[in-house]
């Protein structure tokens, strides 16, 4: 069966939920995003830009060892020193600036605590995050969903690839339209958004690869 073949009823809510349950049955519940604290989740969201998660894990382990997974300590450490601690994540000079910018923002506006952001409207927080240097829609939405438990569906390259191959939308769809698609069609539940995105990441990483996709053994081949 070809990955891109079309089927009746594709793109509706029932089809999406069938996909979701098929993935959970295959991968199990993933309980993503890994992180011991909301701030660690935010740091991971920034570090994972343009790199594999395995590289991020090394950087976070180093930050943990240096007791730097704290906004105040991260704000105070010299930029060059912070960059050396996150070297494994790639683009470490840029990412160190982004981390310090986020830490400063958190201290100046929310008393250095992620939890203080939760009572405010999603649109407000998203707008503030997007105004920070180096934080784009995917990173902002990852922080909103995984650190703040806001109802925002995260879109990444895996999502666009999988759903374009299934004929749901074109791969070059812009971020906001792709996000609107899921938020309109799925039940508005944080837990569902969280777990569905994690399942999509695993599907894209293990099966729906950019080159040489494993269509024959894909867990959603039957859709």
C-alpha positions in Angstrom: 0.0 0.0 0.0 1.4 3.4 -0.9 1.7 6.0 1.9 0.0 8.7 -0.2 -3.1 6.7 -1.3 -6.4 8.5 -0.4 -9.3 6.9 1.5 -12.9 7.7 2.2 -13.5 10.0 5.1 -9.9 11.1 5.5 -9.3 14.3 7.4 -12.4 14.2 9.7 -12.3 13.9 13.5 -13.0 10.2 13.5 -10.1 9.5 11.2 -7.7 11.5 13.3 -8.8 9.7 16.5 -8.5 6.3 14.8 -4.9 7.3 13.9 -4.3 8.5 17.5 -5.5 5.2 19.1 -3.5 3.1 16.5 -0.4 5.0 17.5 -1.0 4.6 21.2 -1.6 0.9 20.8 1.7 0.6 18.9 4.0 2.9 20.9 2.2 2.9 24.3 1.5 6.2 26.2 4.7 8.3 25.9 4.0 10.9 28.6 6.0 13.5 26.8 7.8 16.1 27.2 10.7 14.7 29.4 11.7 17.2 32.1 11.7 17.3 35.9 10.5 20.9 36.1 8.6 23.3 33.9 11.8 25.4 33.4 13.7 22.3 32.3 10.9 21.6 29.7 11.3 25.2 28.4 15.1 24.8 28.2 14.7 21.6 26.3 12.2 23.2 23.9 14.8 25.9 23.1 17.8 23.5 22.8 16.0 21.0 20.6 15.9 23.5 17.7 17.7 22.0 14.7 19.1 19.0 16.6 18.3 15.5 17.8 16.9 15.0 21.2 19.8 12.8 22.2 22.1 15.9 21.8 19.7 17.9 24.0 19.8 15.3 26.7 23.6 15.7 27.0 23.3 19.4 27.3 20.6 19.3 29.9 22.6 16.7 31.9 25.5 19.2 31.9 23.3 22.1 33.0 22.0 19.9 35.8 25.4 18.9 36.9 26.4 22.6 37.1 23.1 23.4 38.9 22.1 25.8 36.1 18.5 24.7 35.5 17.3 27.7 37.4 16.3 31.1 35.8 18.3 33.1 38.3 21.5 31.1 37.9 21.1 31.0 34.2 20.6 34.7 34.0 23.8 35.4 36.0 26.2 33.0 34.3 28.5 34.6 31.7 27.2 33.9 28.2 30.5 32.2 27.0 30.4 29.8 30.0 26.8 28.9 29.4 27.6 28.3 25.7 30.2 25.7 26.6 27.8 23.8 28.8 25.3 23.3 26.0 27.9 22.6 23.2 26.4 19.2 22.4 23.1 20.8 21.3 24.7 22.5 18.3 24.4 26.3 17.5 25.5 26.7 21.1 26.4 30.4 20.8 22.9 31.3 19.5 21.1 29.0 21.9 23.0 30.4 24.9 21.7 33.9 24.0 18.2 32.5 23.7 18.3 30.7 27.0 19.6 33.8 28.8 17.0 35.9 27.0 14.2 33.6 28.2 15.6 33.5 31.7 15.7 37.3 31.9 12.2 37.6 30.5 10.9 35.1 33.1 12.6 37.0 36.0 11.6 40.5 34.8 7.9 39.6 34.0 7.0 36.6 36.1 9.2 36.6 39.2 11.4 33.8 37.7 8.7 31.2 38.0 7.0 29.4 35.1 4.0 28.8 37.3 3.3 32.5 37.5 2.5 32.5 33.7 -0.3 29.9 33.9 -3.1 32.2 35.0 -2.7 34.5 32.0 -4.4 34.0 28.6 -2.7 31.7 26.1 -2.7 34.4 23.4 -1.0 36.9 25.7 1.8 34.5 26.7 2.3 33.2 23.1 2.6 36.8 21.9 5.2 37.5 24.6 7.2 34.4 23.8 7.2 35.1 20.1 8.7 38.5 20.8 11.8 36.9 22.3 14.9 36.5 20.2 15.1 33.0 18.6 11.7 31.7 19.8 9.4 30.8 16.9 5.9 29.3 16.8 7.0 25.7 17.4 9.2 26.5 20.4 6.6 28.9 21.8 3.8 26.3 21.5 6.0 23.6 23.0 6.5 25.8 26.1 2.7 26.5 26.2 1.6 22.9 25.9 4.3 21.0 27.8 5.4 23.5 30.5 2.1 25.5 31.0 -0.5 22.9 30.1 -2.2 25.3 27.6 -4.4 23.9 24.8 -2.1 24.5 21.9 -1.3 21.9 19.3 2.4 21.8 18.4 3.3 21.5 14.7 6.7 20.3 13.5 8.3 18.8 10.4 7.1 15.3 11.3 3.5 16.5 11.4 3.7 18.2 8.1 5.4 15.2 6.4 3.0 12.6 7.8 -0.2 14.5 7.1 0.8 15.6 3.7 1.7 12.0 2.7 -1.8 11.0 3.9 -3.3 13.7 1.8 -4.7 15.8 4.7 -2.8 19.0 3.8 0.2 20.1 1.7 3.7 19.7 3.2 4.3 23.4 2.6 1.3 24.4 4.7 2.1 27.4 6.9 2.4 26.8 10.6 -0.7 28.6 11.8 -3.0 26.9 9.3 -1.6 23.5 10.3 -2.1 24.3 14.0 -5.7 25.5 13.3 -6.5 22.3 11.5 -5.8 20.2 14.6 -7.3 22.6 17.1 -10.5 22.7 15.1 -10.9 19.0 14.4 -9.7 17.4 17.7 -11.4 17.5 21.1 -9.9 20.5 23.0 -8.1 18.5 25.6 -4.5 19.3 26.8 -3.8 15.6 27.5 -4.8 14.6 24.0 -2.8 17.4 22.3 0.2 16.4 24.4 0.1 12.7 23.7 -0.9 13.0 20.0 2.0 15.2 19.2 4.4 12.9 21.0 3.0 9.9 19.0 3.5 11.9 15.7 7.1 12.5 16.6 7.8 8.8 17.2 5.9 7.9 14.0 8.0 10.4 12.0 11.3 9.3 13.6 10.8 5.6 13.3 8.6 5.1 10.2 7.6 8.1 8.2 11.2 9.2 7.5 12.1 11.9 5.0 13.9 9.3 2.9 13.2 5.5 2.8 9.9 5.6 4.8 8.9 2.2 6.2 5.3 2.3 4.8 4.8 -1.5 4.8 5.3 -1.8 8.5 3.8 1.6 9.4 1.3 1.4 12.4 -1.2 3.6 10.6 -0.9 1.9 7.2 -4.5 0.5 7.5 -5.9 4.1 7.5 
